[in-house]
Amino acid sequence: MFRTIDETLQVAGQITPADVAAAAAQGIRTIINNRPDGEQPGQPTSAEIEAAATAAGLGYAHIPVDHSGFSMEQVEAMTAALAQPAPALAFCRSGTRSTFLWSLARGLAGDEPTEIAAKAANAGYDVSPLMPMIQSLRG
């Protein structure tokens, strides 16, 4: 269910409060929610996931990303969330937005774009459409 990007991050599609406890049992220390509330009928709210994370003793960040693209504020928020205790589990509907936002945050941190792309590809995600943006973030 969880896909490993690297030793600091796993990604997933939508999780439930019960999945938070399972993630904690697997060693996850921070939950990063990249899904806006109300995106799909019946999805758990950010507050429900946060309550489960708190109950499990995990850190929590909500950085909602819709389909309009990524802002620098979201990239900076993801950078801050990734600085919380690792490993983290980031989720959205399919894991793609979480992986894309991670790749931008790692680009901002100065990681090599080809290494970012390779890690994403190993987890089944293609970040090639973001390569120009990743490279520009490296300065």
Residue, then its C-alpha position, 0 to 999 in steps of 0.5 A: m500500500f505504501r510506496t518507498i521513495d527513499e529512507t525518509l519518505q513513503v507515499a500512498g493514495q488516500i489513507t484512513p484513520a486506521d491506516v495511520a495506526a498501521a503506518a505507526a506500527q511500521g515505523i512512520r513518524t510523520i503523516i503529510n496530507n496533500r489532499p484537499d478536504g472534500e475532494q471526493p465524497g466519503q474521504p476522511t477529513s484532514a481533522e480525522i487523519e490528524a486526530a489519528a496521527t496525534a493518537a498514534g504519537l505522530g507528527y502531522a502536516h496538511i498541505p492540500v494540493d489541488h489540480s491547479g499546480f504547485s505554489m512556492e508556499q506549498v513547496e516550502a511547506m513540504t520542505a518544512a514537513l519533510a524536516q519533521p521526524a522521519p520517515a514520513l508518509a505523504f498521501c493524496r488520491s493516488g500518491t502522485r501529487s505527494t511525489f511531485l511535491w516531494s520532488l520539488a521540495r528536494g529540488l529546492a533543497g539542492d538535490e540532483p534532479t536525475e537522482i530525484a527522478a530515479k527515486a520517484a521512478n523506482a516507486g512507480y512515479d514519473v516526475s519528468p514533466l516537472m524537471p524544468m521546475i525542479q532544475s530552476l528551484r536548484g538555483 
